[in-house]
Amino acid sequence: MNIITLHHHLLHASQNHFAENEHPGLLAITRDGKSFRILDGTTRDGDLEETPAVGLDDLLSGPDPDILREVHRLIHRCLSSGQSWSYVMELDAGDIFQDDIRLTGRLVHKNGESLMLLSISVLDAGARQTLRLRRLKTAFSEMLDTVPHGMAVFDHEGRLVYFNRQYAATYDRIADIICIGQQLERIEKEACHRGQFAASPRHDSAALPDSDNTEADSASPENGPTRTSTRRLHDGRWIRFHRTWTPNRFMVISAVDITDLKTAEERLELQARYDSLTGLLNRGAFLERLMKLKAARRRDDIAEGCLILMDLDHFKAVNDTHGHQFGDRYLQHMALRLRESVRCNDLVARLGGDEFIVYMDNIPEADQPQVIDKLHAALRQPMRIDGVEIRPGVSMGVVAVRKSELDIDRIMGRADAALYLAKREGRDRWRNFDPELERRNARRRILLDDLGKAVAEDRITLAFQPQVCLSTGEHVGFEVLARWNRDGENVPPIEFITLAEKNGLIMDLGMHVMDRALRWHAGLSETGMNGGRLAVNVSVVQLKNERFVQETMKLIRHHAIAPEVVELEITETAIMERDVRLIERHVRQLAEFGCRIALDDFGTGNATLSHLQRFSVHTLKIDRSFVSQLEEENGNIAIVRAIIGLAHNLEMEVVAEGVETETQRQLLHAFGCDNAQGWLYARPLSMLDAQMWLREHRERCKRVDYVI
């Protein structure tokens, strides 16, 4: 029998005697505390009706061990010192019953024996309600202490009536004043005074979570049920505070630790605004800050600055020679050097690749050349990376930015034009923006728009320059040239073709030229005339595109032209490209299809014998710069003879470009050159004129012996 079953037994045995001032159940416990006797619930102290003794340990088994240990302590204290006691405990026997009972103990002397009378009674309803509310409050408090967020409740007079452990931990520097009854106003002032929060870059009192400023006080049940603010604590934690008012005007404050969220946000912010390789601003963040800087101008500012657009000369060669990891470290070193060479408030960004940009504010235009000279000299100093010494070359385009200029796109365009000028003049230098450059940029934009329309509307025409055999004088083919007459202006091919290459129009333009040339050649065949080979210039951009290979083959089949009639002219720069393997694959596919491959402007680049073999070259074209000086006393004769000998040893044909005089023709023939083209034979001709020239040339060949 334990105290639970005993209580159950006495409860039923004493149903008529359950008043708080009566004894519904009595135990008589011996002085040694080891056993007890059960007394009938109606028996008075003077009539001790003994029952067999039961062990006290058995009596105290079953309920919560902590509770029973306390009861055991009180019993022994009473037996030893005679001190009476009272203790309320909750009994929970599952489905049997749950109740609050009061245990009371007092020492009596009977028949020469000292006994402790233990009374067991059930609390009345009022006492039970009070006790259970107290227990519920304790349990609720313990439960909220397990919540990971801080919580506090203030009454309508601003007094703290509840807080959990996490709320106190949030205010670690003022934990000594966080207590029930404390005023919110004092908590706020002490938090600021003791440096609870990290210094804010913006001294805005409205940002304080528990401040007494106007904005905080305006958030109330009448003006809005909730207010949220975020602050960083002195130890680096970020806390988001929520203030909410209950209908009875109590204010509930919760403090949520959002450090992980803020860390992730800061990481995303870095990724969105800074270049991952160099740590500098990226393009978007640079432009945003520059626009804000310009918009925040004060009238008394100097308001003159300069924008510097720059890139590293021959960066591709560094990458190709030392590898991309070395190239990345080179960029990092240059970014660090750039940052150290300007003022701390200057804007510095990496736009991508090897291109950087700097904006220096409040520098009078007259002082800018000296500042830029100093910056350029600092950037060009030798550096050592992984044991390799690099001597950087830096090209820079500079534009002065005056107070009235707010168009950032226009300023950037001017800097780009100045950079282009620096590169064109030999690189590793800086150049100021020239208004003439802006005019050229405007022209390029207009030309680009008109060029797209001209290609779509079939307004790009063709010219054909004959190629003649030097030994027999017979016609061997034509080089196909694109021409564009724009409202009466003959736009130079180098201008509009370069424009097409840089702006994604070259594929459409190239296919247009190929289609019209093949159609014209097929038309000649239908009239019984042999147009010979068609040499068509091909851009590097085209050679990188799989579509070019497929569409070229498709057009040749469509016009029923033998593939060997088409000779694709590629430049030396094409076979020196970074994507040389892709270009090589496409060239090989076309050569295997049957097309001939010609290397244009040979001798002006860096092509090697291995390149000639890898690209299955059939024809070498000697650049006109060598041919034009054949009659002068210089080394060009040796160069031309060497090119011809090399080509023949590799079983290639040779075509000389730009032949204009009879002397040049005779020298080239004497050196063994196979074919020639130039004004000596004909200028580039329209379709109709080329057809007439071909007919007349065939007649001349019949009448004149060209063999020398």
Beta strands, then each sheet from edge to edge (+ up, - down):
strand 1: 26-29
strand 2: 35-39
strand 3: 54-55
strand 4: 85-92
strand 5: 98-110
strand 6: 113-122
strand 7: 150-154
strand 8: 160-163
strand 9: 226-232
strand 10: 238-245
strand 11: 251-257
strand 12: 305-312
strand 13: 347-352
strand 14: 355-360
strand 15: 383-385
strand 16: 388-390
strand 17: 394-401
strand 18: 430-432
strand 19: 460-469
strand 20: 475-486
strand 21: 489-491
strand 22: 533-537
strand 23: 566-571
strand 24: 596-602
strand 25: 619-622
strand 26: 653-656
strand 27: 675-676
sheet 1: 3+ 2- 1+ 6- 5+ 4-
sheet 2: 8+ 7- 11+ 10- 9+
sheet 3: 13+ 14- 12+ 17- 18-
sheet 4: 15+ 16-
sheet 5: 21+ 20- 19+ 27- 26- 25- 24- 23- 22-
end
